[in-house]
Amino acid sequence: MQQGSYLPADRVLLVIDGRALLELIIASVAIILVPGPSVMFVIARAVAWGRITAVLTALGNALGMLLLSVFIAVGLGPLLQRSELLLVVVQVLGGLYLIHLGVGAYRHRQEHADDMIKIEEIKPSNFQIVRQGFTVGALNPKALVFFSAVFPQFVDSESGSITFQLLMFGVIFAALSFLLDGMWGLLVGSSRDWFVTSKNRLVFLRTVGAVVMMALGVGVIIPIVFNYLK
């Protein structure tokens, strides 16, 4: 198959092998479960308005990240297909930015927790809830870095279009995001009083998220460094 060619629909799942797909899912679950902007927004909505609002927020968030992944795939995919050096540069910069996001989340964990327990006076409509979730998802810097720096690690330039593979990854990520963020919303929405009565619990969640983001950033960079030193 020529590099950059497109696969027929009945061979979509053959673009990546089972092990690579499993590793992609594990990495996606790890980054989704980390209490970053999207998760914290879903939790805040669950605390304020309950489970249904949180699930609708998760839906909008997943749709926003799906759109973001499409932009990344269409814009970045063709460039990565032409330059291995660019792939390395994108991964290193993405890893560094993940570390930066983690440090920022740790430094401002108290303020983030305060923002989460503020309740709006008027409950937004269902459309507003989905729209606001969509905006948070589409502008999520954690997802942007993950799509740009981590997804390319799972592409195989010999298996067809990198753009097409990145689009596949985006669909998988968005589906997992809705499922896992929705679970966060259901969990917190069912025990909202427990979360509201202690800000320290929210601070702890934000701290865990910050540490994991930093660890993921380091995890992106280390294999590249080792590969370069070989």
C-alpha positions as CSV (number, residue, x, y, z in Angstrom):
1,M,0.0,0.0,0.0
2,Q,1.3,3.4,-0.9
3,Q,2.0,5.8,1.9
4,G,-0.8,8.2,2.4
5,S,-3.4,6.0,0.6
6,Y,-6.8,5.4,2.2
7,L,-8.0,2.1,3.4
8,P,-11.4,0.7,2.4
9,A,-14.1,0.8,5.1
10,D,-14.0,-2.9,5.7
11,R,-10.3,-2.6,6.7
12,V,-10.7,0.3,9.1
13,L,-9.9,-1.8,12.2
14,L,-6.7,-3.2,10.6
15,V,-5.0,0.2,10.6
16,I,-3.7,-0.6,14.1
17,D,-3.0,-4.0,15.6
18,G,-4.7,-5.2,18.8
19,R,-1.8,-4.4,21.1
20,A,-1.5,-0.8,19.8
21,L,-5.2,-0.3,20.1
22,L,-5.1,-1.6,23.7
23,E,-2.2,0.8,24.5
24,L,-4.1,3.7,22.9
25,I,-7.2,2.9,25.0
26,I,-5.2,2.6,28.2
27,A,-3.5,6.0,27.5
28,S,-6.8,7.6,26.6
29,V,-8.5,6.3,29.8
30,A,-5.5,7.6,31.9
31,I,-5.7,11.1,30.4
32,I,-9.5,11.3,30.6
33,L,-9.8,10.2,34.2
34,V,-7.2,12.8,35.2
35,P,-9.2,15.6,36.8
36,G,-8.4,18.3,34.2
37,P,-10.6,21.1,32.8
38,S,-13.3,18.8,31.3
39,V,-13.6,16.5,34.3
40,M,-13.6,19.3,36.8
41,F,-16.3,21.1,34.8
42,V,-18.4,18.0,34.7
43,I,-17.8,17.5,38.5
44,A,-18.7,21.2,39.1
45,R,-22.0,20.8,37.2
46,A,-22.7,17.6,39.1
47,V,-22.2,19.4,42.4
48,A,-24.4,22.3,41.3
49,W,-27.2,20.6,39.4
50,G,-27.0,16.9,39.7
51,R,-26.5,13.8,37.5
52,I,-28.5,14.7,34.4
53,T,-26.8,18.1,34.0
54,A,-23.4,16.4,34.5
55,V,-24.1,13.7,31.8
56,L,-25.3,16.4,29.4
57,T,-22.2,18.3,30.1
58,A,-20.1,15.2,29.4
59,L,-21.9,14.7,26.1
60,G,-21.2,18.3,25.0
61,N,-17.6,17.9,26.2
62,A,-17.1,14.7,24.1
63,L,-18.5,16.4,21.0
64,G,-16.2,19.3,21.5
65,M,-13.2,17.1,21.8
66,L,-14.3,15.1,18.7
67,L,-14.3,18.4,16.7
68,L,-10.9,19.3,18.1
69,S,-9.5,15.9,17.1
70,V,-10.8,16.4,13.6
71,F,-9.0,19.7,13.3
72,I,-5.8,18.1,14.7
73,A,-6.0,15.1,12.3
74,V,-6.7,17.2,9.2
75,G,-4.2,19.9,10.0
76,L,-1.4,17.9,11.6
77,G,-1.8,14.5,10.0
78,P,-0.5,15.4,6.5
79,L,2.5,17.2,8.0
80,L,3.4,14.3,10.2
81,Q,3.2,12.0,7.3
82,R,5.9,14.0,5.5
83,S,8.3,14.6,8.4
84,E,9.6,12.3,11.1
85,L,11.5,15.1,12.7
86,L,8.3,17.1,13.1
87,L,6.7,14.1,14.8
88,V,9.5,14.1,17.4
89,V,9.3,17.9,17.9
90,V,5.5,17.8,18.4
91,Q,5.8,15.0,20.9
92,V,8.5,16.7,22.9
93,L,6.7,20.1,23.0
94,G,3.5,18.3,23.9
95,G,5.2,16.5,26.8
96,L,6.6,19.7,28.1
97,Y,3.3,21.4,27.8
98,L,1.6,18.6,29.8
99,I,4.2,19.1,32.5
100,H,3.4,22.9,32.4
101,L,-0.3,22.2,32.7
102,G,0.3,19.9,35.6
103,V,2.4,22.5,37.5
104,G,-0.2,25.1,36.9
105,A,-3.0,22.8,38.1
106,Y,-1.1,22.1,41.3
107,R,-0.3,25.7,42.0
108,H,-3.9,26.8,41.6
109,R,-5.7,23.7,43.1
110,Q,-7.2,25.8,45.9
111,E,-8.7,28.3,43.5
112,H,-10.1,25.6,41.2
113,A,-11.8,23.9,44.2
114,D,-13.4,27.2,45.2
115,D,-14.7,27.7,41.7
116,M,-16.2,24.2,41.6
117,I,-18.5,24.7,44.6
118,K,-19.9,28.0,43.4
119,I,-23.5,27.4,42.2
120,E,-25.2,29.6,39.6
121,E,-28.4,31.2,40.6
122,I,-30.3,30.1,37.5
123,K,-30.0,26.6,36.1
124,P,-29.1,26.6,32.4
125,S,-31.3,24.9,29.8
126,N,-30.3,21.5,28.5
127,F,-29.1,23.1,25.2
128,Q,-27.0,25.6,27.2
129,I,-25.5,22.8,29.2
130,V,-24.5,20.8,26.1
131,R,-23.2,24.0,24.4
132,Q,-21.1,25.0,27.4
133,G,-19.7,21.4,27.7
134,F,-18.9,21.5,24.0
135,T,-17.0,24.8,24.4
136,V,-14.9,23.4,27.3
137,G,-14.2,20.2,25.3
138,A,-13.2,22.1,22.1
139,L,-10.9,24.4,24.0
140,N,-9.4,21.8,26.4
141,P,-5.6,22.3,26.3
142,K,-5.0,18.8,27.9
143,A,-6.9,17.2,25.0
144,L,-5.1,19.4,22.4
145,V,-1.7,18.3,23.7
146,F,-2.8,14.7,23.9
147,F,-4.1,14.6,20.4
148,S,-1.0,16.3,19.1
149,A,1.7,14.6,21.1
150,V,0.4,11.2,22.2
151,F,-1.8,10.1,19.3
152,P,1.1,10.2,16.8
153,Q,2.9,7.5,18.9
154,F,0.3,5.0,17.8
155,V,0.2,5.8,14.1
156,D,1.7,3.5,11.5
157,S,2.8,5.3,8.3
158,E,2.9,2.0,6.5
159,S,-0.7,1.2,7.2
160,G,-2.3,4.1,5.3
161,S,-3.2,7.7,5.8
162,I,-2.0,9.2,9.1
163,T,-4.9,11.6,9.0
164,F,-7.3,8.8,8.7
165,Q,-5.7,7.0,11.7
166,L,-5.8,10.2,13.8
167,L,-9.5,10.6,13.0
168,M,-10.1,7.0,14.2
169,F,-8.2,7.8,17.4
170,G,-10.4,10.9,17.9
171,V,-13.6,8.9,17.6
172,I,-12.3,6.3,20.1
173,F,-11.2,9.1,22.5
174,A,-14.5,11.0,22.3
175,A,-16.5,7.8,23.0
176,L,-14.4,7.0,26.0
177,S,-14.6,10.6,27.2
178,F,-18.3,10.6,27.2
179,L,-18.4,7.2,29.0
180,L,-15.9,8.1,31.7
181,D,-16.8,11.8,32.2
182,G,-20.4,10.7,32.4
183,M,-19.4,8.2,35.1
184,W,-17.7,11.0,37.0
185,G,-20.9,13.0,36.8
186,L,-23.1,10.2,38.0
187,L,-20.8,9.4,40.9
188,V,-20.4,13.0,42.1
189,G,-24.1,13.8,41.3
190,S,-25.2,10.9,43.5
191,S,-22.9,12.0,46.4
192,R,-22.9,15.8,45.9
193,D,-23.4,16.6,49.6
194,W,-20.3,14.6,50.4
195,F,-18.2,16.6,48.0
196,V,-19.7,20.0,48.9
197,T,-19.1,19.6,52.7
198,S,-15.3,19.4,52.3
199,K,-13.4,21.5,49.8
200,N,-10.3,19.4,50.7
201,R,-11.8,16.5,48.7
202,L,-11.9,18.6,45.5
203,V,-8.4,19.9,46.2
204,F,-7.2,16.3,46.5
205,L,-8.8,15.5,43.1
206,R,-7.1,18.5,41.5
207,T,-3.8,17.6,43.1
208,V,-4.0,14.0,41.8
209,G,-4.9,15.3,38.3
210,A,-1.9,17.7,38.4
211,V,0.6,15.0,39.4
212,V,-0.7,12.6,36.7
213,M,-0.5,15.3,34.0
214,M,3.1,15.9,34.9
215,A,3.8,12.2,34.9
216,L,2.2,11.8,31.5
217,G,4.3,14.6,30.2
218,V,7.5,13.0,31.5
219,G,6.2,9.6,30.0
220,V,5.9,11.2,26.6
221,I,9.4,12.7,26.6
222,I,11.5,9.8,28.2
223,P,11.0,7.2,25.4
224,I,12.1,9.9,22.8
225,V,15.2,10.7,24.8
226,F,16.1,7.0,25.2
227,N,15.6,6.4,21.5
228,Y,17.8,9.4,20.7
229,L,20.6,8.2,23.0
230,K,20.7,4.7,21.4
